[in-house]
Amino acid sequence: MSVLDPQLSSNPASSPASSLASSPAWSRRRALGTLAAGGLSGVALMGAPWVRAAGGKKLTLSWSGTALCLLPVVVARDRGFFEKNQVDVDVINFAGSSDQVLESLATGKADVSLGLIHTWLKPLESGFDVKVVGAAHAGCIRVLSGQDSKLSSVDKLKGAVIGVGQPNGFGRQFMSTYLARKGINPDTEVEWKTYPPDTLDVAFEKGEINLIVDADPNLFLIERRNPGQFREIASILTGDFKDRLCCLIAARGALVRENRPQVAAVVRSLTQAALFIAENPGEAAKVALSYLPQKVTAADIRSILTAQLDYRHHPQGVALRNEIEQYAADLKNVGVLKKSTDPARFANFLTVDVLA
């Protein structure tokens, strides 16, 4: 039975494995208020004071060890949030593609992982038994134009030559959906060129591209190397994509069905770690220095954490499902997802409210 079959159960947790598989200071009170507004109860998150996981084996969390946006993983580990929530987690660096990461979840080689929604929804459409159980943060992807360029907004980008770091990666997917929303065909009315991410500014200087789409810390470093040359004209934190998640938390379907409290403890730990980052960017930057390969300082990382990433956005339940549906509709519109995919049913199938 297809996930798009109207007869498919709307309860993701009961679905069989064979189915489709510089911001102001952030107080605890404000954090809880925002979480509640986004569908995540402060009581469910914070516990009393910590919620005990219901036993189970040691869990393996796989992630990309070079992604600054996934800093909650390291903070949760190094600052003891997993321990405080009484869930035993082994964090491993998995450098494979999105398909490989999701395969590792579906086959039980890993239990939980995090990744960009733009690179995960397509392989998730293919049938992995993996459930979306939370959001790591909002913000990640930015769009840079020349400081004096006429390409000053997304609706003015017809004919632009856009540089990205991967031919079909998150940058192109995000920008394609944004262009389509503004009535610009991303396949015929712009040109795409791919370069190693840290050479995108070189391509711009040579006149080979006139727009750059990527994420930090790479864009931060590009701007620092070229002071006054670039300006941000769009991002996943502003405009049409304001208040939307960027990176997902996902778990293998069997674990969600068999031990939801364990999964909930991981989600709770990562969310608490993200709120710690929002309230303590300086301390979080010191943690990030332990694993980032780029040549950045703690001050650099703190600037990125406070200006370019929102670690306070953690939709759960209906709010999470709705954001997944919106992304699925956008990606379907530009041909990334199948024409036959129903965004609402797809989102219903993928998401599980483990903190409910």
N, C-alpha and C positions, 0 to 999 in steps of 0.2 A: 504493500500500500504506500502511495506517495504521501509525503508530508503535506502536499497541497490537496489531498483528498478531503472533501468536506466531512467524511465520516471519521476522520482521524480525531482521536481524543484531544481535547484542548488542555489536558493536564500533562505538561511536559514530564513531570517526575514519574508518571506511570507509563510513559511510552516505552515500548520495547527497544532494546539495543539495535534491533534490525531496522528500525525506522530511521528517518533522516537525522542520520546521526547529527608694579610696586603697590602692592595692595595694602589697605589699612590693617591694623592689628586685628587678629581673629580670635575672639574670646570663645571660651567653651560654650557660653550661652548662645552666641551667634552661630556657632558651628551646628549646635543641636537644632536651632531654629531652621537653618537652611536644609539640614538633612530631613527634617520632618516635612518641610515644604516639598522636597523632592521625592517623597515617598519612603524615606528611610527613617524609622523611628529612633529617636535618641535613646530610648529605653532598650530597644533591640540591639543597638550598636554598643552602648557603653556597659550594659549589664549592671550587676549589683555586687561589687564594682566590675567583676569579670565573670563571663559566662563559661562554664566548664563544658568542654567538648565531651561527647558521649563515647569515649573510648575509641578503639580502632587502631589500625597499624600506623606506623610512621608514614607521613605523606611526602611525596616528592613534588616540589614546585619547580617547574622549568621556566626560564626567562632568558631574554637577550641581555647579557651582562654588559652591554655597551650603551644601553638606552637610559638616558638621564630621566626621561619621563616615567620610567618604571622604578624610580627611587624608593617608593613605598616597600618594595620587596626587601631591599637591604636594610632599611630603617626598621621594618618589622622584625627582621632577624637580629640585627646588631643591637637594637634598643629593647629587645625582650618582649615585643608584643605577642609573638606566637606563644612564648612561654607563659605569659600572663593569662592568655586565653586557654592555656592548657591543651594546646595542640602541638604535636611533634612534627616539625617540617624540615626536610632536607632541601636546601636551595641549590639547584644546579644550573650552570650556564649552558643553554642550548642554542647553538649558533645556526641551526637549520632554517629552512624556509617555513612559511606559515603552514603549508601542507604537512611538512614533516613534524612540526610541533603538534598540530592537531592529531596527526596519526599516533604520535607518542601518547597522547591522552586517550584516544579511542582504544588503543591496544594495551593500556595499563602500564606502560613504561614510565609515565608521569601521571600525576593526579590533578594538578592545578597548573594553570599557566596564565600569562597576561600577554596582550598584544593589541596592535592597532586595529580598530574596527574595519578600516578600509582594506586591509589585507586579509581579514579573517572571514568576512561574510561570504565571499565566493566559495572558498573551500568548505565552509560549514554547510552551504547549500548542497554540496555533493554527497552528504550522507554520513559524516562522522558522528559517532555517538558521544557528543560533547554538548554541554549545556552552558549558557551564559548565566553567571550567577552574581555579577556585580560589575562595577565600573571603577577603574583605578584613578581616573582624573578626567578633567576636560582640558582642552588646549594641547597643542603639539605642533601642528602644521602651520607654516606661515608662507606668505607670498611677498617677494621683494621685487620692486621695480627700480629703475634709475631715479635718482633724486629729482631730476628735472624732466623726466619722461612724461609724455602725454598719456601713458598707460597708468592712469591714476586711480582707476577703480575697475572692478571685474566686468562691468557692463561696457567698458571701452577696450576690451582685449581682442576684438575680432582682428585677425591677421597677425597676432602676436606669435613670437617664437619662444616657446617655454622650455626652460631647462629643468630637468628632474634627475634624481639620482638612480632611478630604476625604471626600466621601460614600461612596466605595468604595476608599479608600486604605489604606495600610499599617496605620494605627491600627485601623480597623474590622476588617480581615482578621485581624490578630493577636488582637484581643480576641474576635472571633467564635470562633476556634479554641480559645482558652483557656476561654471560657464553655462551649462544647460539651463539652470535656473534663471539666467539672464538672457536666454534666447540665443545663445551662441552655440553652434554645433561643435563639440570638442573633437570630432573626427575630421571635419572638413574645413573649419573656419579658423583654426589655429594650427601651428606646427609644433611638434614635440621633438626634443633632442635630449639624449641621455649622456651624462658624464659622471665620472667618479664624483661623489658629493663634495669633496674638499677642493675640486677644481671648477666648480660652477661659476665662481667669480672670475676665473681666468677666461672661461668661455664668454662671459658677459663682457669683459674688457676687450676681447678680440672682436666683438660685435656678432658673435655666432648665435647669441640668444639675447632677448631683451626682457626676460622675466625669469625669476628663480623661485621654485617651489620646493621646500624641504622643511626640516625640523631643527630644533636646537639640540645640542650645542653647536652644530655645524654652521647654522645661519648666524649665530652670535659671533662666531669666529670670523666668518666672512665679513660681517659688518665691522668688526674690530680691525681687520686687515685693510679695510677700505673705508676709512672714516669719511662720512658725509656723502658717500657715493650712492647709497641705497636708501629707500624708504619702504616701509611696510604698507601694502595697499589692501591686504586681506589676511584673515587668519581663521582658524577654527574656533577662536574665542569671540569673534565679532560677526556682525552682519547676520546673514541667513543662518549661520551655524552657532550663534551665541547660545549658551546654556545647553550645549549638547556634549555628551561624553566623547572621549577620544580613544582611550584604551580600555579594553574589556578585561574582566576576570572570568575565566572559564574553567570548568571541571569536567572530568570524565563522567559520562552519564551514569554508569553503574555505581560510582561512588555517591552521586547525588541521590540515587534511588535507595541505596543500602545504608548510608550513614550521612544524612543531611546535616546533623549537628556538627560533624567534623568539618564539612565544607563551610558551614556558617561561621565556625570559629576562625577559619582562614580568612574569609571575607571580612569579618569583624576586625581581625588583626591588621589586615592591609588598609582598611578604612581608617582605623585609629592611627596607623603610621602616616597615612596621607594627611590627616588633620594635624599631626605633630609637625610635619613639614610646613604646612600652611602657617602654623603658629611660631615655628622655630626654624626659619630658612637658613640662618647662619649655622646652627648645629647640624641641620640636614646636609648642608653643603660639605661639611667636614666628613660626613659619612660617605658622600658621593665620591670624594677624592680617592677613596680606597679602591675604586674599581674602574673609573673612567679612563680610557686610554688617551683621550684628547688632552692637549696641553692647555688646561684651564686651571685657574686658581679657585680657591674657596670663594673669593669675592665675585669672580665671574659666575660661578654656579648659583650663588645667592641671588645675583641679579636676574638670572634666567628663571629661577624658582618663583620670584616675586612678581616678575613682569610678564612672563610668557606661558605659565602653566597655572591651572586652577585645581588645586588639590582638595577643594571643598565640595566638588560636584560628584555626588555618589547616588544616582537614582537607583531605586529598588522597586520591586513589584510592578505596578501599572506604569509608573514613570519610566522604569528601565525598558519595559516592553514597548512603550510608545516611542522611545528614542531609537530602538532597534528597528521598529517599523519604518520610521522616517528615513533612516539611512538605507534600508532595503529598497524603499520606493525610489530614492535618488539613484541608487546603483542600478536598479532595474531600468530606469529611464535612460541611462547612458549605455546600456547593453552589457554591463558587468554581470548582473544576475539575469537569469532566463526570463523571457517574456511570459512564460507560464507560471512563474513564481508569484504567489499572492503574498505581498509584504506583511499583511496583518496576520495571516495564518503562520507564516514563516517565523515572525516574531513571537507569536504565542507558543510555537513549538520549541524555539530555542531557549527561552528564558524561564528560569525557576527562581522564585522568591524564597531563598533559603533562610532568610532572617524573619520570615513571617511567623 
